[in-house]
Amino acid sequence: MEKEVQSDYTYMGRSFSGLSINDDSSAFSDCNSDRSGEFPTASSQSRRLLVACATDNSDELLQQLVCDLQSTSIDEQKQAAMEIRLLAKNKPENRIKIARAGAVKPLITLIFSTDPQLQEYGVTAILNLSLCDENKELITASGAIRPLVRALKVGTSTAKENAACALLRLSQIERNKIVIGRSGAIPPLVDLLENGNFRGKKDACTALYSLCSEKENKVRAVQAGVMKPLVELMADFSSNMVEKSAFVVNVLASVKEARAALVEEGGIPVLVEIVEAGTQRQKEIAVAILLQLCEDSVTHRTLVAREGAIPPLVALSQSGTSRAKQKAEILTDLLRQPRSATATVPRTSDVSV
């Protein structure tokens, strides 16, 4: 029987379900990956000053920029997209004004461009506009999801990172999570997680964490091979990704496909090592995952016990946080039961967090 672990976790102003441990938003970066180039040509300096000093009387400027986005000149399109990006990045109050000026649809059109730089600028401008909650519905309704997924697949490294962040922002509208998953975003996010640079890995991990609160996206992620890079990141204490990757594993572990993949990819030794040598929060996450593995599987209990989990669990039950102690005690009792016995222990969803 499938189980969904229900608890509330607040990240960037909204709640997500699926975590069985208490946490705060420091587990993930803010995913504000605005790293496109800024106005490299000398001829743009006068307009750059105008943009930087834009005030409430900037309607004419915005209309001109929107017009330039639709120019037949790629250089003019690039310049306009960069200026809009800068306006949206540096002045939050401009994000609504830019959207109301009609910039969203022509920016989305740029994401379809075969020019990699122009596509990158379009993606980044949409990301910055999506930082405003009031723009998310408009961006979604204007058809941004599929082109963002395309950029995630074929864009520059910066375009991929910023597309991941933009999709994360749009996924904060609950119904968009399914749409994004069905639009093909999960496999390229897994690829970014596995092959991207550090920034890309963080952005992909954060986006996957949000999207995989939906069960069908969990299955998609497992089918796309997400467990291998997640286990590798959990195992690398120097990666600065142990907690982030463990949070994603914890969300995924509520489906049997993910639990099977986690064991197959060698996740049990890694989790036991975290319980033994990780930080207090890392230990608590690892125990929460191990509980999900062991609740309904005698085979998994046997593997965890053989990996030497009981001594570090006993130590954690004596020295961890109150939540970690509680989980460690439950898991220790579970592992000590006869292998043929049917466990009678609190469900993970029943454990106080």
C-alpha positions, -999 to +999 in steps of 0.1 A: +000+000+000+014+034-010+019+059+017+022+097+014+041+113+042+023+144+051+038+174+069+041+211+062+073+228+051+075+265+042+099+275+014+099+309-002+065+319+013+045+288+005+040+253+020+051+220+005+040+186+017+062+155+018+088+162+044+088+142+076+112+164+093+112+200+106+133+224+085+136+259+073+142+275+039+180+274+044+180+239+029+177+255-006+191+285-023+167+312-034+172+301-070+176+337-083+201+327-111+203+359-130+237+356-146+233+369-181+257+395-194+249+432-189+252+457-217+285+448-232+285+474-260+295+510-255+267+522-277+242+511-251+256+533-223+231+561-226+201+537-225+217+518-196+217+550-176+181+556-185+172+521-174+191+523-142+174+555-133+139+545-144+111+559-122+074+558-121+073+578-153+090+551-174+059+540-194+074+554-226+106+535-221+088+503-214+067+506-245+098+512-266+115+482-251+085+460-258+085+473-294+122+465-297+116+429-285+096+424-317+121+441-340+135+423-370+170+431-357+184+404-334+208+430-318+178+453-309+160+423-295+190+413-274+194+449-261+158+452-252+157+419-235+188+427-215+174+461-204+141+445-194+160+419-174+179+445-156+148+465-148+131+435-134+161+423-115+170+455-097+136+470-091+109+446-078+082+473-084+091+473-121+081+436-125+044+443-126+048+474-148+069+454-173+043+427-175+014+451-179+033+468-207+030+436-227+065+423-225+057+387-215+045+372-248+074+387-269+099+375-243+084+340-245+088+342-283+125+349-278+129+317-259+121+299-291+150+316-309+177+296-324+202+322-313+215+308-280+223+342-265+189+357-274+172+326-260+192+330-228+182+367-224+145+358-229+147+330-203+164+353-178+140+381-183+110+357-178+127+344-146+131+379-132+094+387-140+084+354-124+098+366-091+066+386-087+037+364-076+013+386-095+030+377-128+030+339-124-005+334-138+001+357-167+034+340-176+018+306-174-013+316-194+010+332-221+025+297-228+059+299-211+062+264-197+070+245-229+096+270-242+112+270-208+114+232-209+129+235-244+156+259-230+162+235-202+170+209-228+190+228-254+200+262-240+233+275-228+243+265-193+230+298-179+197+294-199+193+259-184+199+271-149+176+301-153+149+280-170+150+256-140+145+285-117+117+300-137+099+266-137+104+265-100+087+298-097+058+288-119+055+255-099+045+276-069+011+276-086+000+242-075-017+231-106+014+239-127+034+211-111+015+185-131+016+206-163+054+211-160+060+174-153+038+164-183+056+190-205+089+170-202+108+190-176+118+162-153+144+144-175+164+176-184+163+186-147+177+152-138+204+157-165+212+192-150+214+177-116+239+150-128+260+170-153+256+207-144+280+229-126+274+236-089+249+263-096+231+241-120+229+212-096+215+234-069+189+249-092+178+215-105+176+200-070+154+229-058+131+226-088+129+188-085+121+192-048+091+214-056+078+194-086+081+161-068+055+169-042+032+154-069+032+116-070+033+113-108+064+136-110+081+114-084+076+084-107+089+104-137+120+115-117+128+079-108+122+067-143+146+095-155+173+081-132+173+108-105+183+085-077+218+079-090+230+115-089+211+121-056+229+092-039+262+104-053+256+139-040+245+126-005+277+106-004+299+135-011+303+155+021+324+181+002+296+188-023+276+212-001+246+192-015+241+166+011+211+182+027+195+194-006+198+160-022+186+142+009+155+164+011+146+154-025+152+117-017+130+121+014+102+135-008+106+108-034+108+079-009+070+079-004+066+059-036+078+023-039+096+029-072+119+055-055+126+032-025+136+004-048+158+027-068+174+041-037+184+006-025+196-004-060+218+027-063+235+019-030+217+044-009+216+024+023+253+026+031+253+063+023+224+070+046+240+050+074+272+069+070+253+102+072+236+090+105+271+082+118+291+112+105+267+139+093+255+171+109+226+169+133+202+180+105+217+156+080+214+128+105+177+136+111+170+136+073+188+103+069+169+086+097+136+099+082+145+083+048+156+050+065+123+049+083+104+051+050+126+023+036+121+000+066+085+005+076+070-020+052+100-040+041+117-068+061+143-070+033+153-034+037+154-037+075+179-066+071+201-046+047+201-015+070+209-036+101+237-055+082+252-021+072+258-014+109+231+012+115+221+002+150+252+017+169+250+052+153+212+051+157+216+043+194+241+072+197+217+095+179+189+085+202+210+097+231+225+129+217+204+141+188+176+167+186+142+156+201+129+147+167+161+129+157+160+110+190+124+099+185+130+087+149+163+069+159+145+051+187+117+039+165+140+028+138+163+010+163+133-009+177+122-018+142+156-031+132+159-052+164+127-070+159+128-106+146+131-105+108+099-126+104+079-104+128+053-079+116+063-046+130+039-026+151+055+009+151+042+044+145+039+053+109+063+080+097+033+101+091+023+096+127+056+106+142+055+141+157+077+165+138 
